[in-house]
Amino acid sequence: MLIDILLFSLGLVILIVGANWLVEGASSIASSLGVSALTIGLTVVAAGTSTPELVVNIVASVNGTSGLAMGNVLGSNIMNILLIVGIAAIIRPIHVQRKTLRVEIPFTLLAAVMLLVLGAEHMLKSADSAMLSRLDGVILLIFFGIFFLYTYKTSQSDQSSQESKVRKRKPVIAILLTVAGIAGLYFGGVIIVDSATEIAGRLGVSDAIIGLTVVAIGTSLPELVTSSVAAYKGNSDIAIGNVVGSNIFNIFLVLGVSCAIRPLPFYPGALIDILVTCAASILLFLFVLVRPKQTIERTKGTVFLLIYIAYLIYLIAQV
């Protein structure tokens, strides 16, 4: 067991370092090729914090550990809102821009509701064999494309505020960083999935529970660090935007790709976790609407945190 835990921790470190190297190397290469900082920010950098979830899910899908794949996405999205936004708001109240309130947060809710509709439809037909099909994966990817195009179009009108500083490196260094990043993501993902599966087996719990807790927390560390530091520095846009963007990426892109690779069966209790994901998204939307409007203050952050603790207690009770 100790060896599996150490391997999981090692895989997590390799995964996160690999994601950072890939973002840095790919951004430098794109910049050298004349790609605008805006485009880089909307593609390579924006997807950077969701890369761990994507890689873990791809490996899990290929290995056939569907519970781990779906549990990772649901657990990450629940954690992003209840834990990460909660902690960030406690550190410093988060002000939400009107555009985020009107578009990004509703899009996050749409992603959760779509997953609920797809899940309920399949479960009502056959609870024992319910799964997200490849067609469902394609539908999710289409919605991701719509969101990406919308983000790109709206960002063009405000390019000056969206420009990001890209550190230019020598081409050889940039290529080496990119290759090393891809290798790190692959090996880190394999180590995490294999060790997590072993831990689940030794503890006698399902892959889904491990995915909802240990793996979800591990792969969401980039979001936790980014949003917490951003909140501390008073960068509300980054603190909330990072979480909202990651949740949209996780369902539409990560889950979409996972289903496209191999249909994902719903694990027992998946519907409850999907409902919690929807409830968290609705609560985020309502908290931004109520007074003080467009602000998530410390009281609301504390409520998020308490709900997440209650959810963890529920998961532990299922073991």
MARZA-285181 format. One line per 3 residues: number of its first residue (from 0); their letters; for each residue x, y, z of N, C-alpha, C, O. Coordinates in steps of 0.1 Angstrom, whole numbers, plus 5000, padded with zeros to 4 digits. Each point is the difference from the previous one (the first is absolute). Layout:
REM MARZA-285181
NUM> A> X/Y/Z/X/Y/Z/X/Y/Z/X/Y/Z; ...
***
This chain:
REM MARZA-285181
0> MLI> 5008/4988/5000/4992/5012/5000/5009/5013/5000/4997/5009/4993; 5013/4991/5016/5009/5011/5001/5007/5003/4986/5001/5012/4996; 5003/4977/4998/5007/5002/4987/4990/5006/4990/5004/5009/4992
3> DIL> 4983/4986/5008/4990/5006/4990/4998/5014/5003/4998/5008/4991; 5001/4996/5022/4998/5014/5003/5012/5009/4995/4998/5011/4995; 5014/4984/5007/5012/5007/4996/5000/5001/4985/5004/5011/4994
6> LFS> 4992/4978/4999/5000/5001/4985/4989/5010/4995/5003/5007/4991; 4986/4993/5016/4989/5009/4996/5005/5015/5002/4998/5008/4991; 5009/4995/5020/5005/5013/5003/5011/5003/4989/5000/5012/4995
9> LGL> 5009/4979/5002/5010/5002/4990/4993/5003/4986/5004/5009/4993; 4986/4983/5004/4993/5002/4987/4994/5014/4999/5000/5006/4990; 4994/4998/5021/4994/5013/5001/5010/5011/4998/4997/5010/4992
12> VIL> 5014/4989/5014/5011/5010/4998/5004/5001/4985/5002/5010/4994; 5001/4978/5001/5004/4999/4986/4989/5006/4990/5004/5007/4991; 4984/4990/5012/4989/5005/4992/4999/5015/5000/4999/5006/4990
15> IVG> 5002/5000/5022/4999/5015/5001/5012/5007/4994/4998/5010/4993; 5014/4984/5010/5012/5006/4994/4999/4999/4984/5004/5009/4993; 4992/4979/5003/4998/4998/4985/4991/5010/4994/5002/5005/4989
18> ANW> 4987/4998/5018/4990/5009/4994/5006/5014/4999/4998/5007/4990; 5010/4997/5020/5006/5013/5000/5010/5001/4989/5001/5010/4993; 5007/4980/5005/5010/4999/4990/4994/5001/4986/5004/5007/4991
21> LVE> 4985/4986/5007/4993/5000/4987/4994/5013/4997/5002/5005/4989; 4992/5002/5021/4995/5013/4998/5011/5010/4996/4998/5008/4991; 5013/4992/5017/5011/5009/4998/5006/4998/4986/5003/5009/4993
24> GAS> 5000/4978/5004/5007/4997/4987/4991/5003/4988/5004/5006/4991; 4983/4990/5010/4991/5002/4989/4997/5014/4998/4999/5005/4988; 5000/5003/5023/4997/5014/4999/5012/5007/4993/4998/5009/4991
27> SIA> 5014/4987/5012/5012/5006/4995/5001/4997/4985/5003/5009/4992; 4994/4979/5004/5001/4996/4986/4989/5008/4992/5003/5005/4989; 4985/4995/5016/4989/5007/4994/5004/5015/4998/4997/5006/4989
30> SSL> 5009/5000/5021/5003/5014/4999/5011/5002/4990/5000/5010/4992; 5010/4981/5007/5010/5001/4990/4995/4999/4986/5006/5005/4990; 4983/4987/5008/4994/4998/4987/4990/5012/4996/4994/5000/4990
33> GVS> 5005/5010/5019/4992/5011/4997/4986/5000/5005/4991/5008/4996; 5005/4981/5012/4987/4999/5005/4998/5011/5011/5009/5001/5008; 4980/5006/4992/4998/5010/5009/4999/4995/5015/4996/4989/5002
36> ALT> 5007/5020/5007/4999/4996/5014/4986/4997/5004/4997/4992/5009; 4993/5015/4985/4986/4998/5002/4997/4985/4997/4993/4993/5008; 5010/5003/4980/4997/4986/4996/5007/4990/5009/4994/4990/5004
39> IGL> 5019/5013/5000/5007/4991/5009/4993/4999/5013/4998/4989/5006; 4997/5022/4999/4993/5000/5013/4987/4993/5000/4997/4993/5010; 4996/5007/4978/4987/4993/5000/5002/4985/4997/4990/4993/5001
42> TVV> 5021/5003/4995/5002/4986/4996/5009/4993/5010/4996/4993/5009; 5017/5009/4989/5010/4993/5008/4999/5003/5015/4999/4991/5008; 5001/5022/4996/5000/5004/5014/4987/4997/5006/4999/4995/5012
45> AAG> 4990/5008/4981/4987/4998/5006/4997/4985/5003/4994/4997/5010; 5011/4994/4982/4998/4986/5002/5010/4994/5010/4999/4989/5004; 5011/5019/4999/5011/4995/5009/4996/4994/5013/5004/4989/5003
48> TST> 4987/5018/5004/4996/4994/5013/4991/4988/4999/4998/4993/5010; 4996/5005/4978/4991/4989/4999/5007/4988/4993/4995/4989/4999; 5018/5013/4998/5008/4989/4994/5001/4988/5009/4999/4989/4995
51> PEL> 5004/5012/5018/5001/4988/5008/4987/4992/5000/5001/4987/4999; 4987/5019/5002/4988/4992/4999/4998/4993/4986/4996/4989/4999; 5008/5019/4991/4999/4994/4986/5009/4988/4998/4995/4989/4995
54> VVN> 5017/5012/5010/5010/4988/4998/4995/4989/5009/5000/4988/4995; 4997/5014/5017/4995/4989/5009/4988/4993/4994/4999/4988/5000; 4992/5020/4994/4988/4994/4995/5002/4992/4987/4994/4990/4998
57> IVA> 5016/5015/4994/5003/4993/4988/5006/4986/5003/4996/4990/4995; 5014/5010/5015/5006/4988/5004/4990/4991/5006/5000/4988/4998; 4991/5017/5011/4989/4992/5006/4991/4994/4990/4996/4989/5002
60> SVN> 5000/5019/4988/4991/4995/4990/5007/4989/4992/4993/4990/4997; 5019/5011/4999/5007/4990/4993/5001/4987/5008/4999/4989/4995; 5004/5013/5018/5001/4988/5009/4987/4994/5004/5000/4989/5006
63> GTS> 4989/5018/4991/4987/4995/5003/4995/5002/5014/4990/4995/5004; 5017/5014/5003/4996/5004/5014/4991/5012/4999/5003/5011/5003; 4984/4986/4993/4991/5011/4997/4995/5008/5012/4998/5012/5000
66> GLA> 5001/4980/5012/4997/5007/5012/5009/5011/5004/4997/5011/5005; 5016/4986/4993/5011/5009/5003/4999/5013/4991/5001/5011/5005; 4996/4986/4982/4999/5011/4990/4989/5009/5004/5002/5013/5000
69> MGN> 4986/4982/5002/4988/5008/5002/5001/5007/5014/4996/5011/5002; 5009/4981/5008/5001/5005/5013/5010/5012/5001/4998/5009/5008; 5012/4990/4984/5010/5011/5000/4994/5013/4995/5003/5010/5006
72> VLG> 4989/4989/4984/4994/5013/4994/4990/5005/5010/5000/5012/5003; 4991/4980/5002/4990/5004/5009/5006/5006/5013/4996/5010/5005; 5014/4982/5001/5006/5004/5012/5008/5013/4998/5000/5009/5009
75> SNI> 5006/4993/4980/5008/5012/4997/4990/5012/4999/5003/5011/5006; 4986/4988/4987/4991/5011/4999/4993/5004/5013/4998/5012/5003; 4999/4978/5005/4994/5003/5013/5010/5007/5009/4997/5010/5007
78> MNI> 5015/4985/4992/5011/5006/5008/5003/5014/4996/5002/5009/5008; 4998/4993/4979/5003/5013/4994/4991/5011/5006/5005/5011/5004; 4982/4986/4997/4991/5010/5004/4999/5001/5016/5002/5010/5006
81> LLI> 4996/4978/5000/4997/5000/5014/5013/5003/5008/5000/5007/5010; 5011/4986/4987/5012/5002/5007/5009/5012/4996/5004/5008/5008; 4999/4992/4979/5009/5010/4995/4994/5014/5000/5007/5009/5005
84> VGI> 4981/4993/4990/4994/5013/5001/4997/5004/5015/5002/5011/5004; 4995/4979/5004/4998/5002/5014/5012/5005/5007/5000/5010/5007; 5012/4984/4991/5012/5004/5006/5004/5014/4994/5005/5009/5008
87> AAI> 4994/4993/4979/5004/5012/4994/4992/5012/5005/5005/5011/5003; 4982/4987/4999/4991/5010/5006/5003/5003/5014/4999/5012/5004; 5005/4978/5004/5004/5002/5014/5013/5009/5001/5001/5008/5008
90> IRP> 5008/4989/4982/5012/5007/5000/4997/5015/4997/5006/5009/5007; 4986/4993/4983/4996/5014/4996/4987/4999/4992/5000/4992/4990; 4990/5016/5013/4988/5000/4992/5002/5001/4985/5009/5008/4996
93> IHV> 4984/4984/4996/5002/5000/4986/4989/5008/4993/4988/4998/5002; 5017/5012/4990/4990/5008/4992/4999/4993/4986/5010/4997/4994; 4978/5001/5002/4997/4993/4987/4996/5010/4989/4990/5008/5003
96> QRK> 5017/4992/4986/4996/5009/4989/4986/4997/4994/4996/4988/5001; 4998/5022/4993/4986/4998/4995/5001/4989/4989/4990/4992/4999; 5020/5008/4992/5001/4990/4990/5001/4986/5005/4994/4991/4995
99> TLR> 5014/5007/5016/5001/4987/5006/4986/4996/5006/4997/4988/4999; 4996/5021/5007/4987/4997/5005/4990/4996/4990/4992/4991/5001; 5008/5016/4987/4990/4998/4990/5004/4988/4990/4991/4995/4994
102> VEI> 5022/5002/5005/5003/4990/4990/5008/4988/5006/4995/4989/4999; 5016/5013/5007/5009/4989/5004/4993/4992/5011/5000/4987/4999; 4995/5019/5011/4993/4992/5011/4988/4992/4995/4999/4989/5003
105> PFT> 4992/5018/4989/4989/4992/4994/5005/4989/4991/4994/4989/4999; 5017/5013/4994/5006/4989/4992/5005/4989/5008/4998/4988/4996; 5007/5015/5016/5004/4989/5009/4988/4992/5005/5000/4988/5001
108> LLA> 4989/5019/5002/4988/4994/5004/4994/4991/4988/4995/4989/5002; 5006/5017/4986/4995/4992/4988/5008/4987/4999/4994/4990/4997; 5019/5010/5005/5008/4988/4999/4995/4990/5010/4999/4988/4997
111> AVM> 4999/5016/5015/4996/4991/5011/4986/4994/4997/4997/4988/5001; 4994/5021/4994/4986/4996/4997/5000/4990/4988/4993/4990/5000; 5015/5013/4990/5001/4991/4988/5005/4986/5005/4994/4990/4995
114> LLV> 5015/5009/5014/5005/4988/5005/4989/4993/5008/4998/4987/4999; 4994/5020/5008/4989/4995/5008/4989/4994/4990/4995/4989/5002; 5002/5019/4988/4990/4995/4990/5004/4988/4993/4993/4990/4999
117> LGA> 5020/5009/4996/5005/4988/4994/5000/4989/5009/4997/4988/4996; 5007/5014/5017/5001/4989/5009/4986/4995/5004/4998/4988/5000; 4993/5021/5002/4986/4996/5004/4993/4992/4988/4993/4990/5003
120> EHM> 5010/5015/4985/4994/4993/4988/5004/4986/5000/4992/4991/4998; 5021/5006/5003/5006/4987/4999/4996/4991/5012/4997/4988/4998; 5003/5018/5014/4997/4993/5012/4985/4996/5000/4997/4989/5005
123> LKS> 4994/5019/4990/4986/4997/4999/4997/4988/4991/4991/4992/5002; 5017/5007/4987/4999/4990/4990/5005/4986/5006/4993/4990/4999; 5018/5011/5007/5006/4988/5006/5010/5004/5011/5012/5004/4996
126> ADS> 4985/4994/5016/5009/5005/5011/5012/4991/5000/5011/5005/5004; 4988/4982/4993/5012/4992/5001/5010/5002/4989/5012/4998/5002; 4983/5006/4986/5010/5001/4989/5001/5014/4995/5004/5003/4989
129> AML> 4992/5007/5019/5000/5014/4996/5014/5005/4999/5009/4997/5008; 4994/5010/4981/5013/5005/4997/5000/5012/4991/4990/5002/4992; 5020/5006/5008/5002/5011/4991/5006/4994/4987/5011/4994/5001
132> SRL> 4982/5007/4988/5005/4994/4988/5010/5009/4992/5002/5012/5005; 5003/4983/4984/5009/5008/4992/4993/5012/4994/5006/5011/4999; 4981/4987/4998/4992/5011/4995/4999/5011/5010/5000/5012/4997
135> DGV> 4997/4984/5016/5000/5010/5011/5013/5008/5001/5000/5012/5002; 5011/4981/4996/5013/5006/5000/5001/5011/4989/5006/5010/5003; 4990/4986/4985/5000/5009/4989/4992/5013/5003/5004/5011/4997
138> ILL> 4984/4987/5009/4991/5011/5003/5007/5009/5010/4999/5012/4999; 5007/4983/5011/5007/5008/5010/5012/5008/4993/5002/5011/5004; 5005/4982/4987/5011/5007/4993/4995/5011/4991/5007/5010/4999
141> IFF> 4981/4988/4995/4994/5011/4992/4997/5012/5009/5003/5012/4996; 4992/4986/5015/4997/5011/5010/5013/5007/5004/5000/5012/5002; 5010/4980/5000/5013/5006/5004/5005/5009/4988/5005/5011/5003
144> GIF> 4993/4984/4985/5004/5009/4988/4992/5013/5000/5006/5010/4997; 4981/4989/5006/4992/5012/5000/5005/5010/5011/5001/5012/4997; 5002/4983/5015/5005/5008/5010/5013/5006/4997/5003/5012/5002
147> FLY> 5006/4980/4992/5013/5005/4996/4999/5011/4990/5007/5011/5001; 4985/4987/4989/4998/5011/4989/4994/5012/5006/5005/5011/4997; 4986/4988/5012/4994/5012/5007/5010/5007/5007/5001/5013/4999
150> TYK> 5007/4980/5009/5011/5006/5008/5010/5008/4991/5004/5011/5003; 5000/4982/4986/5009/5006/4991/4995/5013/4994/5007/5010/4999; 4980/4990/4997/4994/5011/4993/4999/5012/5010/5003/5011/4997
153> TSQ> 4992/4986/5015/4998/5011/5010/5014/5005/5005/5001/5012/5003; 5009/4980/4997/5013/5004/5005/5007/5009/4990/5008/5009/5003; 4989/4990/4984/5006/5008/4990/4997/5015/5001/5008/5008/4997
156> SDQ> 4979/4994/5009/4996/5014/5001/5007/5007/5012/4999/5012/5002; 5007/4980/5007/5007/5005/5011/5014/4994/5001/5005/4996/5011; 5002/5004/4978/5013/4993/4999/5010/5007/5009/5009/4993/5005
159> SSQ> 4991/5020/4997/5010/5007/5008/5000/4995/5014/5011/4999/5006; 4977/4997/4999/5000/4996/5014/5002/4985/5001/5003/4995/5011; 4997/4998/4978/5001/4986/5000/5015/4995/4996/5003/4989/5002
162> ESK> 5005/5020/4993/5013/4997/4996/5008/4994/5012/5000/5006/5011; 5006/4983/4987/5008/4995/5011/5015/5000/4996/5004/4999/4988; 5004/5002/5022/5015/5000/4997/5005/4986/4999/4998/4991/5009
165> VRK> 5008/5006/4979/5005/4986/4997/5015/5001/5001/5006/5008/4993; 5000/4984/5015/5014/4999/5001/5006/4993/4988/4997/4988/4999; 5010/5019/4993/5006/4994/4988/5013/4993/5004/5009/5006/5006
168> RKP> 4992/4981/4990/5013/4993/5002/5006/4996/4987/4994/5001/4989; 5018/4994/5011/5007/4996/4988/4992/4988/4995/4994/4992/5008; 5004/5007/4978/4992/4989/4994/5003/4986/5006/4991/4992/5002
171> VIA> 5022/5005/4999/5004/4987/5005/4994/4998/5014/4995/4989/5003; 5007/5021/5006/4995/4998/5014/4985/4999/5000/4994/4992/5007; 4999/5016/4984/4985/5000/5000/4995/4986/4995/4991/4994/5006
174> ILL> 5016/5000/4984/4996/4987/4995/5003/4989/5011/4992/4991/5002; 5019/5010/5005/5004/4991/5010/4990/5000/5012/4995/4990/5005; 5001/5023/4998/4990/5001/5011/4986/4994/4996/4994/4994/5008
177> TVA> 5002/5008/4979/4988/4995/4995/5000/4985/5000/4990/4993/5005; 5021/5001/4990/5001/4985/5000/5000/4994/5014/4994/4990/5003; 5014/5017/5006/5001/4995/5013/4987/5001/5008/4996/4992/5008
180> GIA> 4997/5019/4988/4986/5002/5006/4991/4989/4996/4992/4995/5009; 5008/5002/4978/4991/4989/4995/5003/4987/5007/4992/4992/5004; 5022/5005/4997/5004/4988/5006/4996/4999/5015/4996/4990/5005
183> GLY> 5006/5022/5002/4996/5000/5014/4985/4998/5002/4996/4993/5009; 4996/5013/4982/4986/4998/5001/4996/4985/4998/4992/4995/5007; 5014/4999/4983/4997/4986/4997/5004/4991/5012/4992/4993/5005
186> FGG> 5021/5008/4999/5004/4991/5011/4994/5003/5013/4996/4991/5008; 5002/5022/4995/4993/5004/5012/4986/4995/5000/4995/4995/5011; 4998/5006/4978/4986/4995/4999/4999/4985/5002/4991/4995/5007
189> VII> 5018/4998/4987/5000/4985/5001/5003/4996/5015/4993/4991/5005; 5017/5016/5001/5003/4996/5014/4988/5003/5009/4997/4992/5009; 4996/5020/4989/4989/5003/5009/4988/4990/4998/4995/4996/5010
192> VDS> 5002/5001/4978/4989/4991/4998/5003/4986/5005/4992/4994/5007; 5020/5001/4991/5004/4987/5005/5000/4999/5015/4995/4991/5006; 5011/5019/5000/5002/5000/5015/4986/5003/5006/4997/4994/5011
195> ATE> 4995/5015/4983/4986/5002/5006/4992/4988/4999/4992/4997/5010; 5009/4995/4979/4992/4987/4999/5005/4990/5011/4992/4993/5006; 5021/5007/4996/5005/4991/5011/4995/5004/5013/4997/4992/5009
198> IAG> 5004/5021/4994/4995/5005/5013/4985/4997/5002/4996/4996/5011; 4996/5006/4979/4986/4996/5001/4998/4986/5003/4992/4996/5008; 5016/4995/4985/4999/4986/5002/5004/4996/5014/4993/4991/5007
201> RLG> 5017/5015/4999/5005/4996/5013/4990/5005/5011/4999/4994/5010; 4995/5018/4987/4991/5005/5010/4986/4994/4999/4991/5002/5008; 5006/4991/4981/4987/4994/4997/4990/5010/4996/4988/4998/5002
204> VSD> 5016/5013/4992/4990/5010/4995/5001/5001/4985/5009/4994/4994; 4981/5012/5000/4999/5001/4986/5009/5010/4994/5005/5009/5007; 4998/4989/4980/5009/5010/4993/4993/5014/5000/5007/5010/5001
207> AII> 4980/4990/4999/4992/5012/5000/5003/5009/5012/5002/5012/4999; 4998/4981/5013/5002/5007/5013/5014/5006/5000/5002/5012/5004; 5008/4980/4991/5014/5005/4999/5001/5012/4991/5007/5010/5002
210> GLT> 4985/4989/4986/5000/5011/4990/4994/5012/5006/5005/5011/4997; 4984/4988/5011/4993/5011/5005/5007/5007/5011/4998/5012/5003; 5012/4981/5003/5007/5006/5012/5014/5002/4997/5005/5011/4997
213> VVA> 5003/4979/5004/5015/5001/5000/5005/5005/4986/5007/5010/4999; 4988/4984/4990/5004/5004/4987/4995/5014/4996/5007/5008/4995; 4980/4995/5009/4995/5013/4997/5007/5011/5007/5003/5011/4994
216> IGT> 5000/4987/5019/5007/5010/5008/5014/5002/4994/5005/5011/4998; 5002/4978/4998/5013/5001/4995/5001/5007/4986/5008/5009/4999; 4983/4988/4992/5000/5006/4987/4995/5014/5000/5002/5008/4991
219> SLP> 4991/4996/5020/4995/5014/5002/5009/5009/5007/4997/5012/5002; 5015/4983/5002/5010/5008/5007/5004/5013/4992/5001/5011/5006; 5001/4988/4981/5003/5012/4992/4989/5011/5002/5004/5012/5001
222> ELV> 4984/4984/4998/4989/5010/5002/5000/5006/5014/4998/5012/5002; 5004/4979/5008/5000/5005/5014/5011/5010/5002/4997/5010/5006; 5015/4987/4989/5011/5009/5002/4998/5013/4992/5002/5011/5006
225> TSS> 4994/4988/4982/4997/5012/4991/4990/5009/5006/5002/5012/5001; 4986/4983/5003/4989/5008/5005/5004/5006/5014/4996/5011/5002; 5010/4981/5006/5004/5005/5014/5009/5012/4999/4999/5010/5007
228> VAA> 5012/4988/4985/5010/5011/4998/4993/5012/4994/5003/5011/5003; 4989/4987/4987/4993/5011/4993/4991/5007/5009/5000/5013/5000; 4993/4980/5009/4991/5007/5010/5009/5008/5010/4996/5011/5003
231> YKG> 5015/4983/5001/5008/5007/5010/5006/5013/4994/5001/5010/5007; 5002/4990/4980/5005/5012/4993/4989/5009/4995/5003/5011/4994; 4984/4985/5008/4989/5009/4996/4996/4998/4986/4993/5009/4994
234> NSD> 5012/4981/4999/4997/4998/4986/4987/4991/4999/5001/4988/4997; 4987/5018/5005/4988/4993/5000/4997/4993/4987/4995/4989/5000; 5008/5017/4989/4997/4995/4987/5007/4986/4998/4994/4991/4995
237> IAI> 5019/5008/5009/5007/4988/4999/4994/4989/5010/4999/4989/4997; 4999/5016/5015/4995/4991/5011/4987/4992/4996/4999/4988/5001; 4991/5020/4993/4988/4994/4996/5000/4994/4986/4994/4990/4997
240> GNV> 5013/5017/4994/5001/4996/4986/5007/4986/4999/4996/4992/4992; 5014/5006/5016/5008/4988/5000/4991/4988/5003/5000/4989/4994; 4991/5012/5016/4991/4990/5005/4989/4997/4989/4997/4989/4997
243> VGS> 4997/5022/4999/4989/4999/4990/5005/4994/4987/4993/4991/4995; 5018/5014/5000/5006/4994/4988/5003/4986/5001/4998/4992/4991; 5008/5004/5021/5004/4986/5002/4988/4991/5000/5001/4989/4995
246> NIF> 4988/5015/5011/4988/4992/5001/4994/4998/4986/4995/4989/4997; 5005/5021/4995/4995/4999/4986/5009/4990/4992/4995/4991/4993; 5018/5011/5009/5010/4991/4993/4998/4986/5004/5000/4990/4992
249> NIF> 4998/5008/5021/5000/4986/5006/4988/4992/4994/5002/4988/4997; 4986/5018/5002/4989/4993/4995/4999/4999/4985/4999/4989/4994; 5003/5022/4999/4999/5000/4986/5012/4994/4993/4998/4993/4990
252> LVL> 5014/5010/5015/5012/4995/4993/5005/4987/5006/5001/4990/4993; 5002/5010/5020/5005/4988/5006/4991/4988/4999/5004/4989/4996; 4983/5013/5009/4991/4989/4999/4996/4997/4986/4998/4988/4996
255> GVS> 5002/5022/4995/4997/4998/4986/5010/4991/4993/4997/4991/4993; 5016/5012/5010/5011/4992/4994/5000/4986/5006/5002/4990/4993; 4995/5009/5020/5000/4987/5007/4989/4991/4994/5002/4988/4997
258> CAI> 4986/5017/5000/4989/4993/4994/5003/4996/4986/4996/4989/4995; 5010/5020/4998/5004/4998/4986/5010/4988/4999/4999/4992/4990; 5010/5007/5019/5009/4989/5000/4993/4986/5003/5002/4990/4993
261> RPL> 4990/5011/5018/4993/4987/5004/4988/5005/5008/5001/5008/5009; 4987/4986/4988/4988/5003/5007/5002/4998/5015/5006/4990/5004; 4989/5020/5004/5002/4999/5015/4987/4996/5007/4991/5007/5000
264> PFY> 5009/4981/5006/4989/4996/5008/4998/5009/5013/5010/5004/5005; 4978/4998/4999/4998/5008/5012/5002/4990/5012/4994/4990/5000; 5014/5015/5009/5002/4991/5012/4988/5002/5010/4993/5010/4998
267> PGA> 5005/4981/5011/4988/5001/5009/5002/5013/5008/5010/5002/5006; 4979/5006/4995/5001/5012/5007/5004/5012/4992/5001/5011/5005; 5002/4987/4982/5005/5011/4992/4990/5011/4999/5003/5012/4999
270> LID> 4984/4984/5001/4989/5010/4998/5000/5010/5012/4998/5012/4998; 5005/4983/5014/5001/5009/5011/5011/5010/4999/4999/5012/5003; 5013/4983/4992/5011/5009/4999/4998/5010/4989/5005/5012/5001
273> ILV> 4988/4984/4988/4996/5010/4990/4991/5010/5005/5001/5012/4997; 4989/4984/5011/4991/5010/5007/5008/5010/5009/4996/5011/5000; 5014/4984/5007/5008/5008/5008/5007/5011/4992/5002/5011/5003
276> TCA> 5003/4984/4985/5007/5009/4991/4991/5011/4995/5004/5012/5000; 4983/4984/4997/4990/5010/4995/4997/5009/5011/4999/5013/4998; 4999/4982/5014/4996/5008/5012/5011/5010/5003/4997/5012/5003
279> ASI> 5016/4984/4996/5011/5009/5003/5000/5011/4990/5003/5012/5003; 4995/4985/4984/5000/5010/4989/4988/5010/5002/5002/5012/4998; 4986/4983/5006/4989/5009/5003/5003/5009/5011/4997/5012/5000
282> LLF> 5009/4982/5011/5003/5008/5012/5010/5011/4997/4999/5011/5005; 5011/4986/4986/5009/5010/4996/4993/5012/4993/5003/5011/5003; 4988/4985/4988/4992/5010/4992/4992/5009/5010/5000/5012/4999
285> LFV> 4993/4981/5010/4991/5008/5010/5008/5008/5009/4996/5012/5003; 5016/4983/5002/5008/5008/5009/5006/5013/4993/5002/5010/5007; 5000/4989/4980/5005/5012/4993/4988/5010/4998/5003/5012/4999
288> LVR> 4985/4983/5000/4988/5009/4998/4996/5007/5013/4996/5012/4999; 5004/4981/5012/4995/5006/5013/5010/5011/5005/5011/5000/4997; 4983/5008/5012/5009/5011/5005/5011/4995/5009/4998/4990/5007
291> PKQ> 5013/5016/4993/5004/5011/4990/5002/4994/4986/5008/4990/4998; 4985/5015/4992/4999/4994/4987/5014/5000/4994/5008/5009/5001; 4995/4980/4991/5012/4998/4993/5012/4999/5009/5011/5002/4996
294> TIE> 4986/4994/5017/5011/4998/5009/4998/4987/5008/4989/4998/5005; 5022/4994/4996/5000/4989/5009/5008/5003/5012/5012/4999/4999; 4981/5005/5012/5008/5004/5012/5003/4988/5008/4997/4989/4997
297> RTK> 5009/5014/5015/5005/4989/5008/4989/4991/5006/5002/4988/5001; 4986/5018/5002/4989/4992/5005/4996/4989/4990/4998/4989/5003; 5001/5016/4984/4996/4990/4989/5011/4990/4998/4997/4988/4998
300> GTV> 5016/5016/5003/5011/4991/4999/5000/4989/5011/5003/4989/4998; 4993/5015/5014/4999/4991/5011/4989/4990/4998/5002/4988/5003; 4987/5016/4991/4989/4991/4997/5004/4990/4990/4997/4988/5002
303> FLL> 5010/5016/4988/5006/4991/4990/5009/4989/5007/4998/4989/4997; 5010/5016/5011/5010/4991/5007/4993/4990/5009/5003/4988/5000; 4987/5016/5007/4992/4991/5009/4992/4990/4992/5000/4988/5004
306> IYI> 4995/5016/4984/4993/4990/4992/5010/4990/4994/4996/4988/5000; 5016/5016/4997/5010/4991/4995/5004/4990/5010/5001/4988/4998; 5000/5017/5015/5004/4990/5011/4988/4990/5002/5003/4988/5002
309> AYL> 4985/5017/4997/4988/4991/5001/5000/4990/4989/4997/4988/5002; 5007/5016/4986/5000/4991/4989/5011/4989/5002/4998/4989/4997; 5014/5015/5008/5011/4991/5002/4995/4990/5011/5004/4988/4999
312> IYL> 4989/5016/5011/4995/4991/5010/4991/4990/4994/5000/4988/5003; 4991/5017/4988/4991/4991/4993/5008/4989/4992/4996/4988/5000; 5015/5016/4993/5008/4991/4992/5006/4990/5009/5001/4988/4997
315> IAQ> 5005/5016/5014/5006/4991/5009/4991/4990/5006/5003/4988/5002; 4984/5016/5000/4990/4991/5005/4996/4989/4990/4995/4990/5004; 5008/5013/4983/4997/4990/4990/5010/4989/4999/4998/4989/4994
318> V> 5014/5013/5013/5011/4990/4999/4996/4987/5007/5008/4991/5001
***
